[in-house]
């Protein structure tokens, strides 16, 4: 016995506001029956003692501890710069833009 009948497919098509021809109803009834049969066979295999999961491997986020360390002071950062102005890196002007 099929998992879904042609009449049920026609009913679903009406609910979905799809205009299907008789040939399409027959085709979709066969396809949906095949899909539902496969789903039923997969559901029969699933064991109750196996927890549902999206990934068979445990997924954990590997991170290092967040340790605050001191950074460079503005003076240290600018000490090796080729050019600086008013506590900032000075770079050559590009595209003729005014500062």
Backbone bond lengths (Angstrom), bond angles and torsions (degrees), N, CA, C in turn:
res aa  C-N    CA-C-N  psi(-1)  N-CA   C-N-CA  omega(-1)  CA-C   N-CA-C  phi
1 X - - - 1.449 - - 1.530 108.90 -
2 X 1.311 117.85 130.91 1.469 120.02 -179.64 1.527 111.64 -65.55
3 X 1.340 114.97 151.62 1.462 120.65 -179.94 1.521 111.27 -73.53
4 X 1.334 117.08 -24.32 1.462 120.98 179.26 1.531 108.15 -144.19
5 X 1.295 116.20 136.41 1.462 120.21 -177.43 1.529 110.93 -93.71
6 X 1.327 114.52 166.47 1.452 120.89 177.50 1.522 110.21 -62.69
7 X 1.329 117.57 -37.06 1.466 121.46 178.79 1.530 111.04 -65.29
8 X 1.324 116.90 -37.37 1.466 119.53 177.74 1.531 110.95 -67.84
9 X 1.313 116.29 -37.25 1.468 119.98 177.02 1.525 109.24 -65.24
10 X 1.325 117.48 -41.64 1.465 121.06 177.96 1.523 110.39 -62.82
11 X 1.334 116.48 -39.46 1.469 120.24 178.17 1.534 110.56 -64.48
12 X 1.320 116.45 -45.12 1.470 120.38 178.11 1.532 110.96 -62.70
13 X 1.323 116.77 -37.74 1.463 120.18 178.51 1.523 110.24 -64.93
14 X 1.334 117.33 -41.03 1.465 119.95 177.84 1.530 110.52 -63.89
15 X 1.336 117.00 -43.15 1.469 120.22 179.02 1.528 111.17 -63.12
16 X 1.323 115.98 -33.46 1.462 121.12 -179.82 1.515 112.36 -86.98
17 X 1.322 115.75 -0.69 1.464 122.40 -178.99 1.526 111.60 58.60
18 X 1.334 114.26 43.68 1.458 121.01 176.68 1.521 108.60 -106.50
19 X 1.300 116.39 131.50 1.461 120.80 176.07 1.522 107.69 -94.06
20 X 1.344 116.24 105.44 1.459 120.89 -178.26 1.523 109.71 -111.56
21 X 1.314 115.08 141.15 1.457 120.00 176.32 1.526 109.16 -77.61
22 X 1.334 116.63 170.31 1.465 120.52 178.22 1.516 111.53 -61.57
23 X 1.329 116.61 -38.83 1.468 120.19 178.34 1.526 111.00 -64.81
24 X 1.321 116.45 -40.74 1.472 120.11 179.10 1.523 110.72 -66.65
25 X 1.326 117.60 -39.26 1.465 120.26 177.91 1.520 110.53 -61.02
26 X 1.323 117.44 -43.05 1.462 120.73 178.38 1.525 111.07 -64.97
27 X 1.339 116.13 -42.86 1.464 120.39 -179.64 1.528 111.04 -63.86
28 X 1.337 116.90 -48.19 1.460 120.58 -177.89 1.520 111.67 -68.89
29 X 1.314 117.70 -32.53 1.468 120.05 176.86 1.523 109.83 -62.40
30 X 1.338 116.46 -42.64 1.471 120.02 177.62 1.509 112.35 -65.23
31 X 1.324 116.74 -43.41 1.468 120.65 -179.54 1.526 111.39 -65.84
32 X 1.325 116.76 -44.83 1.462 119.81 179.71 1.522 111.56 -66.54
33 X 1.325 116.82 -36.19 1.465 120.29 176.80 1.520 110.09 -62.25
34 X 1.331 116.93 -42.87 1.457 121.11 178.08 1.530 111.10 -62.40
35 X 1.315 116.89 -44.42 1.469 121.09 179.64 1.521 110.63 -62.38
36 X 1.318 117.10 -47.47 1.468 120.85 -178.39 1.523 111.43 -65.71
37 X 1.320 117.76 -34.49 1.466 121.17 176.87 1.530 110.18 -64.97
38 X 1.325 116.95 -42.72 1.471 120.59 178.15 1.529 110.97 -65.19
39 X 1.313 117.03 -41.81 1.468 120.04 178.80 1.519 110.26 -62.58
40 X 1.326 117.07 -40.53 1.464 120.91 179.18 1.524 110.90 -63.68
41 X 1.334 117.30 -40.11 1.466 119.70 179.60 1.526 111.18 -68.63
42 X 1.315 117.39 -36.02 1.472 120.06 177.32 1.521 110.41 -68.58
43 X 1.335 116.94 -40.47 1.465 120.66 179.28 1.525 110.57 -64.00
44 X 1.333 117.84 -32.52 1.465 120.76 179.60 1.521 111.19 -70.38
45 X 1.319 118.35 -28.75 1.459 121.96 -178.89 1.520 111.71 -77.65
46 X 1.307 117.21 -35.10 1.467 121.31 -176.45 1.523 110.33 -58.31
47 X 1.319 115.98 127.58 1.464 121.36 -179.16 1.526 109.79 -91.41
48 X 1.323 115.00 149.73 1.455 120.09 179.92 1.524 112.62 -69.50
49 X 1.338 117.21 -24.91 1.462 120.05 -177.35 1.531 112.95 -87.35
50 X 1.319 117.71 0.45 1.460 121.28 178.10 1.522 108.43 -99.00
51 X 1.329 117.12 118.17 1.466 118.56 -178.98 1.527 111.08 -69.35
52 X 1.319 116.50 143.90 1.462 118.46 177.45 1.523 110.60 -65.85
53 X 1.320 116.04 140.78 1.449 120.51 -178.43 1.518 109.95 -153.43
54 X 1.307 116.52 154.77 1.459 120.12 175.88 1.522 110.69 -97.39
55 X 1.335 117.12 -11.88 1.451 121.58 -178.38 1.530 108.12 -144.79
56 X 1.334 119.20 129.16 1.454 119.73 -178.25 1.525 114.17 -71.38
57 X 1.315 116.65 -14.82 1.464 120.55 -179.60 1.530 109.51 -104.54
58 X 1.316 114.74 142.41 1.462 118.93 177.58 1.528 109.17 -64.87
59 X 1.304 115.46 128.63 1.461 120.49 -178.77 1.520 108.03 -107.59
60 X 1.311 115.54 118.96 1.456 119.92 177.10 1.520 108.65 -129.30
61 X 1.291 115.60 148.64 1.450 121.14 179.02 1.525 108.26 -85.92
62 X 1.313 116.96 119.71 1.461 121.80 -178.65 1.523 107.81 -92.51
63 X 1.304 115.80 112.76 1.455 120.61 179.71 1.514 109.89 -133.64
64 X 1.281 114.85 159.46 1.463 119.58 175.46 1.522 107.72 -95.45
65 X 1.306 117.40 159.56 1.470 119.29 176.65 1.528 110.65 -62.42
66 X 1.299 116.31 143.34 1.452 121.61 179.20 1.522 108.48 -82.80
67 X 1.325 115.19 104.24 1.461 121.12 -178.01 1.524 107.82 -114.25
68 X 1.317 116.07 124.97 1.455 120.82 179.31 1.520 108.34 -80.86
69 X 1.335 115.61 125.09 1.463 120.23 176.26 1.524 107.22 -124.87
70 X 1.311 117.31 149.12 1.462 118.80 -177.96 1.529 110.86 -68.35
71 X 1.318 115.41 142.90 1.456 121.25 177.51 1.517 110.23 -99.71
72 X 1.297 115.42 -171.20 1.460 120.32 178.97 1.525 110.20 -77.41
73 X 1.292 115.71 145.09 1.459 120.15 171.72 1.528 107.16 -77.38
74 X 1.320 118.46 160.59 1.474 119.20 176.91 1.529 112.48 -55.25
75 X 1.330 117.35 -37.97 1.464 120.35 -179.82 1.535 110.94 -66.18
76 X 1.340 117.25 -40.07 1.462 120.00 178.93 1.531 110.81 -67.41
77 X 1.324 117.09 -39.63 1.462 120.69 -179.41 1.525 110.79 -65.42
78 X 1.315 117.37 -38.68 1.468 120.95 -177.70 1.530 113.26 -85.76
79 X 1.330 118.13 -9.05 1.463 121.29 -174.61 1.528 112.18 -60.47
80 X 1.300 119.98 -37.75 1.460 122.93 -177.47 1.533 112.98 -99.08
81 X 1.333 117.02 2.30 1.466 119.88 179.91 1.516 109.96 -69.34
82 X 1.343 118.32 141.41 1.462 119.83 178.61 1.518 112.31 -63.76
83 X 1.345 117.44 -30.40 1.457 120.27 -178.69 1.522 107.87 -154.37
84 X 1.324 116.20 139.34 1.460 120.78 176.18 1.516 109.07 -144.85
85 X 1.344 114.77 150.92 1.464 120.69 178.68 1.512 108.57 -141.52
86 X 1.281 117.90 132.97 1.455 125.06 175.84 1.536 112.22 50.70
87 X 1.335 115.92 42.95 1.459 120.66 176.97 1.513 114.14 73.98
88 X 1.354 117.69 21.30 1.469 121.85 179.97 1.517 108.93 -133.96
89 X 1.349 115.31 159.00 1.454 120.04 172.96 1.516 108.30 -68.79
90 X 1.324 116.50 135.15 1.466 121.13 175.71 1.526 107.41 -104.57
91 X 1.322 115.26 127.92 1.465 120.67 -178.93 1.511 108.57 -124.38
92 X 1.334 117.32 158.59 1.461 119.91 -179.80 1.530 111.05 -63.81
93 X 1.300 115.90 146.65 1.466 122.21 178.72 1.528 108.12 -69.44
94 X 1.342 116.00 139.82 1.455 119.81 177.58 1.519 110.25 -124.80
95 X 1.302 116.42 154.56 1.466 123.07 175.92 1.513 112.69 57.73
96 X 1.299 119.59 21.60 1.454 122.34 175.43 1.518 114.09 65.76
97 X 1.322 118.90 21.53 1.459 121.65 -179.77 1.516 110.14 -79.62
98 X 1.313 114.52 145.24 1.464 120.44 176.31 1.525 108.86 -87.95
99 X 1.302 116.45 146.08 1.460 120.52 -179.45 1.503 111.48 -79.34
